């Protein structure tokens, strides 16, 4: 919930328990940009609903992986927040990140923390 207070446009309405976590973003394009950037960091998180994101960890998940997720989410939120994204800018960021995602998948294999 700390990150929700720090980046209110990016992370809103955090809900869930354990590995069943999700949160909403201000807009769908911001959610898409956040999700794509997290995937480039190795985090398996996907869109859910109109503007929410759902964490989708692998079956093997320990406390150290939760710390890794929080660190990755913090880095991505900080990077996107520094861009001061509006609706149009977040759509452009999501569009430009797609080639990086396919490159990351082809060089690193399956998404995950390990």
PLY file of the C-alpha trace (Angstrom):
ply
format ascii 1.0
element vertex 114
property float x
property float y
property float z
element edge 113
property int vertex1
property int vertex2
end_header
0.00 0.00 0.00
3.05 2.19 0.37
3.49 2.30 -3.39
-0.17 3.29 -3.83
0.42 6.43 -1.76
3.66 7.20 -3.61
2.26 6.76 -7.17
-1.53 7.39 -6.95
-2.06 7.71 -10.73
-0.26 4.46 -11.42
-1.36 2.24 -8.53
-4.87 2.58 -7.10
-7.25 0.37 -5.14
-4.75 -2.35 -4.22
-6.66 -5.50 -3.30
-6.16 -9.16 -2.67
-4.12 -11.38 -0.39
-1.00 -13.47 -0.82
-0.31 -14.01 -4.50
-3.89 -13.10 -5.47
-3.17 -9.40 -5.91
-4.46 -6.76 -8.26
-4.67 -3.01 -8.50
-6.18 -0.40 -10.77
-4.52 2.40 -12.72
-5.94 5.78 -13.67
-6.39 4.76 -17.33
-6.10 1.61 -19.44
-3.13 3.00 -21.45
-1.23 3.68 -18.22
-2.04 0.13 -17.07
-0.83 -1.23 -20.42
2.42 0.74 -20.25
2.99 -0.39 -16.66
2.25 -4.03 -17.52
4.54 -4.03 -20.55
7.38 -2.39 -18.67
6.99 -4.89 -15.82
7.18 -7.74 -18.32
10.45 -6.29 -19.62
11.64 -6.50 -15.98
10.68 -10.19 -15.89
7.39 -9.84 -14.01
4.39 -11.84 -15.18
1.50 -9.46 -14.67
-1.44 -9.02 -16.97
-4.37 -6.73 -17.64
-7.71 -7.44 -16.03
-10.93 -5.57 -16.66
-11.01 -1.98 -17.92
-7.95 -0.58 -16.16
-6.74 -3.12 -13.60
-3.64 -5.29 -13.50
-3.42 -8.71 -11.88
-0.22 -10.26 -10.55
0.34 -13.74 -11.99
3.26 -15.44 -10.26
4.55 -18.92 -11.01
3.60 -21.77 -8.67
6.94 -21.59 -6.90
6.81 -18.32 -4.98
8.65 -17.34 -1.80
9.06 -14.19 0.27
12.21 -13.24 -1.66
10.14 -13.23 -4.85
7.63 -10.85 -3.27
10.53 -8.50 -2.49
11.74 -8.79 -6.10
8.23 -7.94 -7.35
7.97 -4.89 -5.09
11.40 -3.69 -6.23
10.49 -4.12 -9.91
7.13 -2.38 -9.42
8.88 0.50 -7.65
11.46 0.90 -10.47
8.79 0.81 -13.18
6.47 3.23 -11.38
9.35 5.62 -10.75
10.36 5.52 -14.42
6.84 6.04 -15.72
6.08 8.71 -13.13
9.18 10.69 -14.13
7.82 10.80 -17.69
4.71 12.66 -16.41
2.47 10.61 -18.68
-0.86 11.85 -19.87
-3.32 9.66 -21.78
-1.69 10.19 -25.19
1.85 9.73 -23.87
0.98 6.49 -22.05
-0.48 5.03 -25.26
2.71 5.94 -27.11
4.86 4.39 -24.38
2.85 1.15 -24.53
3.23 1.11 -28.32
7.00 1.65 -28.19
7.60 -0.95 -25.46
6.13 -3.86 -27.45
9.30 -4.54 -29.50
11.38 -4.58 -26.30
9.09 -7.19 -24.79
9.50 -9.63 -27.68
13.28 -9.12 -27.55
13.29 -9.79 -23.81
11.23 -12.96 -24.24
13.43 -14.29 -27.01
16.65 -13.70 -25.10
15.52 -14.66 -21.61
12.87 -17.32 -22.21
9.81 -17.65 -20.03
8.75 -14.67 -17.95
9.30 -14.99 -14.26
11.63 -13.90 -11.50
14.18 -16.66 -11.90
0 1
1 2
2 3
3 4
4 5
5 6
6 7
7 8
8 9
9 10
10 11
11 12
12 13
13 14
14 15
15 16
16 17
17 18
18 19
19 20
20 21
21 22
22 23
23 24
24 25
25 26
26 27
27 28
28 29
29 30
30 31
31 32
32 33
33 34
34 35
35 36
36 37
37 38
38 39
39 40
40 41
41 42
42 43
43 44
44 45
45 46
46 47
47 48
48 49
49 50
50 51
51 52
52 53
53 54
54 55
55 56
56 57
57 58
58 59
59 60
60 61
61 62
62 63
63 64
64 65
65 66
66 67
67 68
68 69
69 70
70 71
71 72
72 73
73 74
74 75
75 76
76 77
77 78
78 79
79 80
80 81
81 82
82 83
83 84
84 85
85 86
86 87
87 88
88 89
89 90
90 91
91 92
92 93
93 94
94 95
95 96
96 97
97 98
98 99
99 100
100 101
101 102
102 103
103 104
104 105
105 106
106 107
107 108
108 109
109 110
110 111
111 112
112 113
